[in-house]
Amino acid sequence: MLGGLGNLAGMLKNAKEMQSKMAAIQDEMASKRFTAESGAGVVRATVDGHGALVDIKLDPASTDDLELLEDLIKAAVGAAVKKSREQMKEEFAKLTGGLDVPGLSEMLGGG
């Protein structure tokens, strides 16, 4: 019976260690930058590791068609956010050994 409690204590210790490592990955990801372009470089969007937009650059010659420019901005931001989410998933997969952790997709902003 006591052997079961020892296993539980070990599992709790491992869970706390994993939680700490996940927090460290999230902190590290916050400082990373992911950039994507659309329209052959007309729009360049940069997001941080959490997917928050931190910079956007527009080619000054691109202001003739605002509707197209809006679409290019959405495409560039979406692609940059996708890059940041993929990197976050890769980092967590390294930590979990590829194990599918329930709720991880939601935590990363995925669906």
Beta strands, then each sheet from edge to edge (+ up, - down):
strand 1: 33-38
strand 2: 43-48
strand 3: 53-58
sheet 1: 1+ 2- 3+
end
